[in-house]
Amino acid sequence: MGTYLFSNYSKKPFEIMSAKGSYVVDNLGKKYLDLTSGIGVCNLGYRNPKLENALIEQSDLIWHMPNLYVSSLQEEVAQKLSYKQKYLAFFCNSGTEANEAAIKLVRKYTGKTEIITFNNSFHGRTYASMTATGQSSIHDGFGPLLEGFTYMTYNDTKYMEAITSDTAAVMLELVQGEGGVVPADYKWIQNLSKVCKDNGVLLVIDEVQTGIGRTGSTFAFEQYDIEPDIYTVAKGLANGIPAGAMLGKKELGSAFTPGIHGSTFGGNKLAMAVANQVLDILENTSILDQVKEKSNFIFEELKNLDSPKISQIRGLGFMIGIELKKGCLVEKILSDLEGKGILALRAGQNTLRLLPPLTVSQKELEEGLSSLKEVLE
Ligand SMILES: Cc1ncc(COP(=O)(O)O)c(C=O)c1O
């Protein structure tokens, strides 16, 4: 049978038909432990009853209303996302859109155009966020890109003097996800944040992958003791119902007046009903403490692996990267894991990436690690 789809994704030949908790089942009935959470999306696992109920109850009331009417659900979610109640929210449907909104807010508020991002970053596929992405393989063939972007080296203090009062913003991930699971150095971030403040430059943190509990805190910036001017979230926000948000300090609000930016589906009622419960669970359960504990366990186990195939282990919370040595191809490891009923991901050039659901049990983790050991040792 031919396909009616563009071939812009390289797809596995099997189809995932159903899921529960940390497991998914394919069309042949094979069960996999999903250590990808659908690429950092289904952070609270599959078919979480509280989220399912929220979706069903909302779908019995109303699915969609345009942003022409007040929305108490949007207000609730915005308040929960607003770190220390200092930020305003704009809702959209994806990470790239959240970053587009951030870039537009930066330029509108500052009146400046120069934005600094980082090599190997990933911020999305639409024009502004693709331009912000510091990877030439993602730019190739799509020029001319947006003007005004320059790229610095991540975790390198040498280039700080590039940030001047002419710079509108510096934008970055605190753990580069797609770029290879590379956490930012704490001191470097402290320094970067100070240089931005001293020069009146906005600091934009892309929390699309790191946010919503993925690194063991609601937002990764909490662990770096900084308060960004703007941060963006998506992926885990509504656990698989498309949703994104851009949060900006209240003082930036004057730049986003009626008609200045918008989205038909942004803040959709089904997405907001689920996001409200996701944030409620993160706030009112011990799930984030458990992620920290389990993450320590995983990194300890990985460090004890006696493997000739590993060159470095990196990460934060439940963003785990195992960089493989040159002769050991990540695609081969991924297919070996698949054979053993484990789904994992690739990141960067040759890094095996694990993004387990935050709800994964100790027993499931041990099952995953034991297969990983067999494949890597
Ligand atoms: C850090 C980061 N920003 C932005 C995006 C883009 O998000 P989306 O695919 O929802 O547009 C991603 C996706 O992987 C991401 O990891």
PDBQT file of the ligand as one rigid body, heavy atoms in Angstrom, charges set to zero:
ROOT
HETATM    1  C1  LIG A 401      13.409  22.724  23.952  1.00  0.00    +0.000 C 
HETATM    2  C2  LIG A 401      12.389  22.612  22.880  1.00  0.00    +0.000 A 
HETATM    3  N1  LIG A 401      11.826  23.730  22.400  1.00  0.00    +0.000 NA
HETATM    4  C3  LIG A 401      10.883  23.681  21.442  1.00  0.00    +0.000 A 
HETATM    5  C4  LIG A 401      10.468  22.499  20.900  1.00  0.00    +0.000 A 
HETATM    6  C5  LIG A 401       9.426  22.477  19.825  1.00  0.00    +0.000 C 
HETATM    7  O1  LIG A 401       8.220  22.004  20.331  1.00  0.00    +0.000 OA
HETATM    8  P1  LIG A 401       7.034  21.537  19.344  1.00  0.00    +0.000 P 
HETATM    9  O2  LIG A 401       7.515  20.334  18.638  1.00  0.00    +0.000 OA
HETATM   10  O3  LIG A 401       5.880  21.298  20.273  1.00  0.00    +0.000 OA
HETATM   11  O4  LIG A 401       6.776  22.679  18.426  1.00  0.00    +0.000 OA
HETATM   12  C6  LIG A 401      11.032  21.301  21.376  1.00  0.00    +0.000 A 
HETATM   13  C7  LIG A 401      10.628  19.998  20.812  1.00  0.00    +0.000 C 
HETATM   14  O5  LIG A 401      11.285  19.004  20.920  1.00  0.00    +0.000 OA
HETATM   15  C8  LIG A 401      12.014  21.359  22.383  1.00  0.00    +0.000 A 
HETATM   16  O6  LIG A 401      12.600  20.250  22.857  1.00  0.00    +0.000 OA
ENDROOT
TORSDOF 0
